[in-house]
Structures are given as C-alpha cells and as structure tokens.
Amino acid sequence: MILATVTGNFWATKKCESLRGQIFLEVSFDGRKAVAADLVGAGIGDRVLVTTGSAARAADPGLPCDAAIVAILDEKT
C-alpha cells in the first residue's frame, strides 16, 4: 500500500464499459505521480491510501485497474 496525496482530477469521455461512472484521480507520492481509481470519494489535497496490482482489483473485482484509492486518512499518530 502507498501513502499518497490527491493532486488532481482526470476525465475520460470515452472508456470501456466496465469503467463507466468511475472517477480517476492523480496522486503524488515519493516524488512520483500516478492515476488511481477513486473508490471512496477522495478530493484534491486528501491524504489517501492507494493499493496497487492484484490488491487494487480485489477492492472492486469488476474494475480493470492496477491502482485504487481505498481510504482517506484522517490523521497520522
């Protein structure tokens, strides 16, 4: 899992049927950027937990992606 910050929104006017209605967000971590499917309603500036690979698909088995936002972090203790 990756701790990241949401840095932007992405729109796709044409996409495969299994992605219809899916929101994509740009996340930044360790000086890198990635696009992740938002499964929890995150917004720009939120600290989030991102899963990748098979863990991302396990969060929503019908979603063909390899990065998914699965939690919005409230605070670090």
Backbone hydrogen bonds in HBPLUS format (Angstrom, degrees):
<---DONOR---> <-ACCEPTOR-->    atom                        ^
c    i                          cat <-CA-CA->   ^        H-A-AA   ^      H-
h    n   atom  resd res      DA  || num        DHA   H-A  angle D-A-AA Bond
n    s   type  num  typ     dist DA aas  dist angle  dist       angle   num
A0002-ILE N   A0050-VAL O   2.83 MM  48  5.02 155.9  1.88 146.9 154.7     1
A0050-VAL N   A0002-ILE O   2.84 MM  48  5.02 167.5  1.86 150.0 154.4     2
A0004-ALA N   A0048-VAL O   2.98 MM  44  5.35 165.5  2.00 151.8 154.8     3
A0048-VAL N   A0004-ALA O   2.81 MM  44  5.35 164.3  1.83 146.8 152.3     4
A0005-THR N   A0028-SER O   3.01 MM  23  5.33 154.9  2.07 143.6 151.3     5
A0028-SER N   A0005-THR O   2.83 MM  23  5.33 154.2  1.90 146.7 155.0     6
A0006-VAL N   A0046-ASP O   2.97 MM  40  5.54 161.1  2.00 157.2 162.9     7
A0045-GLY N   A0006-VAL O   2.85 MM  39  5.25 174.1  1.85 140.4 142.4     8
A0007-THR N   A0026-GLU O   2.77 MM  19  5.47 161.7  1.81 142.8 149.2     9
A0026-GLU N   A0008-GLY O   2.81 MM  18  4.83 164.4  1.83 127.0 132.5    10
A0010-PHE N   A0024-PHE O   3.12 MM  14  5.41 145.2  2.24 152.9 143.2    11
A0019-LEU N   A0016-CYS O   2.93 MM   3  5.59 161.9  1.96 122.2 128.3    12
A0020-ARG N   A0017-GLU O   3.17 MM   3  5.39 166.9  2.18 111.4 115.5    13
A0022-GLN N   A0019-LEU O   2.96 MM   3  5.32 161.7  2.00 134.0 136.2    14
A0038-ASP N   A0023-ILE O   2.88 MM  15  5.55 173.5  1.88 154.9 156.1    15
A0025-LEU N   A0036-ALA O   2.96 MM  11  5.52 166.2  1.98 158.4 161.2    16
A0036-ALA N   A0025-LEU O   2.89 MM  11  5.52 163.6  1.92 158.8 163.4    17
A0027-VAL N   A0034-ALA O   2.80 MM   7  5.38 164.4  1.82 155.4 160.5    18
A0034-ALA N   A0027-VAL O   2.90 MM   7  5.38 147.8  2.01 151.0 158.2    19
A0029-PHE N   A0032-ARG O   2.90 MM   3  5.33 155.8  1.96 142.7 150.6    20
A0032-ARG N   A0029-PHE O   2.77 MM   3  5.33 163.3  1.80 125.5 131.3    21
A0037-ALA N   A0067-ALA O   2.98 MM  30  6.32 164.2  2.00 145.3 140.7    22
A0069-ILE N   A0037-ALA O   2.74 MM  32  6.03 166.0  1.76 161.3 164.4    23
A0039-LEU N   A0069-ILE O   3.19 MM  30  5.73 154.9  2.26 141.0 148.5    24
A0046-ASP N   A0043-GLY O   3.05 MM   3  5.68 164.7  2.08 139.9 142.9    25
A0073-LEU N   A0047-ARG O   2.82 MM  26  5.49 162.4  1.85 146.4 151.6    26
A0049-LEU N   A0071-ALA O   2.92 MM  22  5.11 154.5  1.99 140.6 143.8    27
A0070-VAL N   A0049-LEU O   2.94 MM  21  5.88 161.8  1.98 167.2 173.2    28
A0051-THR N   A0068-ALA O   2.86 MM  17  5.40 160.9  1.90 159.9 160.3    29
A0068-ALA N   A0051-THR O   2.91 MM  17  5.40 158.8  1.95 152.9 158.8    30
A0053-GLY N   A0066-ASP O   2.93 MM  13  4.59 142.5  2.07 126.3 124.2    31
A0056-ALA N   A0053-GLY O   3.07 MM   3  5.50 131.8  2.31 108.3 119.8    32
A0057-ARG N   A0053-GLY O   3.41 MM   4  6.87 153.9  2.49 146.6 153.5    33
A0058-ALA N   A0054-SER O   2.94 MM   4  6.14 141.4  2.09 141.9 152.9    34
A0059-ALA N   A0055-ALA O   3.24 MM   4  6.46 138.0  2.43 138.1 146.8    35
A0063-LEU N   A0060-ASP O   2.88 MM   3  5.53 169.5  1.90 133.0 135.4    36
A0065-CYS N   A0063-LEU O   2.99 MM   2  5.81 126.3  2.29 110.5  94.9    37
